[in-house]
Amino acid sequence: MIHEIIKKNGITFGIITGLTSVLITTFIYAIDLNLFTSPWIGFSNLAIYLVLAIVLLIKTKKEFPGIFSFKDAFTTYFISALIGIAISVLFNIILFNLIDPAAKDTIKELTIKYMVSALEKFNAPAAAINKTIADLKENDQFSIVGLLKGSLSNIVFCTIFGLILAAFFKSKSSSQA
């Protein structure tokens, strides 16, 4: 049985994380589609989600009666991550498949240009560049199927990330202190 504090905080922070993702995507969409290919935006997003996860686990650990186990810490984070991913994916499906399907084509072209430029900077062979271009053209990362596949990758990443965070935030036993 999941403790009420774990459930409450996981759901609350999942909604916060999901809405944060929606706001970031909306701002990028409204300001400049080129920002979807910006590494700095990607790193900034990771930093924001890391801060949210740390705040979630600190808050839950403080509110939790007794020992905050590895399982409790991981469960709290994982509930939050799943809800955040679900909200984000649902929004992206609506935005890029119903509201503005042309935006996904523009982003795909921008991504291809960015990847070609990056590969050329690293002196990648022409064959590798051509293969990358073909792969990017073939895959529609913003289609419903592409977004759902991406969400599975996000869940795997979040699981690994959650295991690491849970190890840091679990209560130390008296023999570990």
Buried (B, 14 or more C-beta within 10 A) or exposed (E): EEBEBBBBBBEBBBBBBBBBBBEBBEEBBEEEBBBBBBEEBEEEBEEBBEEBBBEBBEBBBEBBEEEBBBEBBBBBBBBBBBBBBBBBBBBBBEBBBEEBEEBBEEBBEBBBEBBBEBBEEEEBEEEEBEEBBEEBEEEBBBBBEBBEEBBEEBBEEBBEBBBEBBEEBBBEEEEEE
